[in-house]
Structures are given as C-alpha cells and as structure tokens.
Amino acid sequence: MKARLSNYRQAPRKVRLLADLVRGKTVPEALTTLAFAAKRASRPMAKLIASAAANANIKSSLAPEQLQVKTITVNKGQVLKRSMPRARGSAFPIHKHSSHIEVELTPKVNKV
C-alpha cells in the first residue's frame, strides 16, 4: 500500500536522513525509530507510515505487524523564492525548499 505527502516544507536533504533510517524496517520498528528521532520531519513521516498502514488494513486487512517499508522516497518539491534585504539597498535570494515523500509498504517476507 502507498501513501504520499506532497509539499512538506523542509529541504529534501534533511528529510532523507530519516528516510534512510526506516527503509526496510517493519512498521512498528519504523514508528518506534521515528518516535525517538530528534528531527523535525519525524512526526509527519510517522503519520505518513501510519496512514499507509491504515490503507493496507482497510484494503487488504493486513495488520501493521505484518507490513514492512519496501520503498520510501524523498523527492524535491516546489521552491519558494524570497529575497532578504542586505546592505546598501541590495537583496540576496532566499530559497525555501519543500519535499514530496512517498512510502510503499509490502507484506513482510519470512526468511526460512
């Protein structure tokens, strides 16, 4: 099952740090990891994974314990361009980056 968060207002470089932490883990492990991660993007990413798990529960009646994070991608979103006044009447550009986060969950494969 998939879930997507578009235009999250944080740079993709910072969000990818958390995506690398949870990739390949089961849903409860990923949520626990994000609960203790000291990053701003951890709460929205946890909500996104929980939403994908709820989608899987509704569509395929799979419990979160049976799911693992197959792919999690963080792509570049829109860039808001602003300017900051500087000395002698000049202005410097300010770029406010955003991210698109996409999560795909699959049933956990038991290794025999």
N, C-alpha and C positions, 0 to 999 in steps of 0.2 A: 504494500500500500504506500501511497505517496502523499506528501504534504509539502506545501510551498509557502514561504514567507517572502513577499516582494517589498522592495524599497525600505529595508531596515536601515535606519540612519546611523550606520557605523561602517568604517572602512573594511573592505573585504579582507585585507591583510590581518586585521585584528580578530575577525570572526573565524578565519581559517585555523587559528590556533586551537580553538575549541572543537572545530570540526575534526581535526586530526586526533583529538583525544577520544572521541566517541565512535569513530569509524570502526566497524566490525564487532562492536560490543552488543550484548543483549540490551533490550530496552530498560530493564531495571538497573543494570550496571551503568548504562549511559546516563540515566536520570540521577543516579547517586553521584556519579562523577561530576555532572554539571551542578549539582546542588552544592558541592564543596569547591567549585572552581571560582576563584576571585576575579572574575571578568564580567564586564557589563553585559555581554551578549549571552551569558549562561542562562538567564531566566527566559528570554524569548526562544532560545534554542530548545530548552527543556519543554516549553509549551508546544513547540512545533513537533517534537518527537512524541509527546503525549497525544497530540492531535492525530498524528499518523497512526499511533497505536489504537486510538479510538475508531479511526476509519477502518482499520483491519478487524476490530472487534465487531463492528456493525456489518461490514460486507462479507467477512469470511468466518466470523465468530472464533477468532483466534485470541487467546489471552496474551497480555504483554510479555509474560514469561516465555512464550513460545516464539517470540519475534527477535530478530537482530537487525542492526543497522547495516544494510547492504551498501548503500551509497549515500554520501552526504556531500553536496557540492555547494560552494560559495562562489557566486559569480558577481561581477561588477555591475552595479546598478547605475541610476542616474547620478550625475554630478551637479550639485547646485553651485553656481559660480557667484561669488560675492567679492566685494572689494573692501580693503581696510585702509583708511586714511593714514598717510605717512607724512614724513617731514617735507616741508617746502611745497605743500599742495599736491604732492603726488599720491598715488594709490597703488597698493600691492594686491594681487589677486589672492582670494581665499577659495579653496575648493572643498566643498563639503560632500564627502563620498557616501554612497549608500550601497547596500548589498542585497542580492537575491539568494536566499537559502532554500535548497531543495533536499528533502530527505526521502529515501526509499527504504522500506522495511520488508524483509522476507522471513518466512518461517525458518526457525533455527535448524541447522543441519547437525544431527548427532554423529559424532565421529566414532566409528566402531573399530 
